[in-house]
Amino acid sequence: MGAVGAVVRCSSGQLRVASARRLSSVRSALLAEAEALNEWVRLIPAGTQDHIVAETNCQVLVSLWKNRGIHRSEIATIRNEVEELVAGFTSFRLMYIRRSVNHAAHICAQHSLVSFHDFV
């Protein structure tokens, strides 16, 4: 069992929306991180024209995203869903950040595990 947390902020850093969702089964940490990215992208309103920067504390996910044309991995299906969702954005970039900086998303995921509830 696991959970994903996602936090969307505007360019000034203000919180726009947060979510948490329990995962009934998690085959790997990488799949959980890919699910978190998918959740995060789905929180961004359709038609958004802003330049979108997604942050994750999973270096492997960032590497697979940057090299998605040459790598096949266990996250391929999720990655394809995310690619379709971000195709409408002006620009999209996935970047690595330290876990300590990703604290809000981590707290959301932990809340979902403890409370047994998903939220947006």
ABEGO torsion letter per residue (X at the ends): XBBBBBBBBBAAGBBABBBBBBBABBABAAAAAAAAAAAAAAABBBGBABBBBBBBABAAAAAAAAAAAABBBAAAAAAAAAAAAAAABABBBBBBBBAAAAAAAAAAAAAAAAAGBBBX
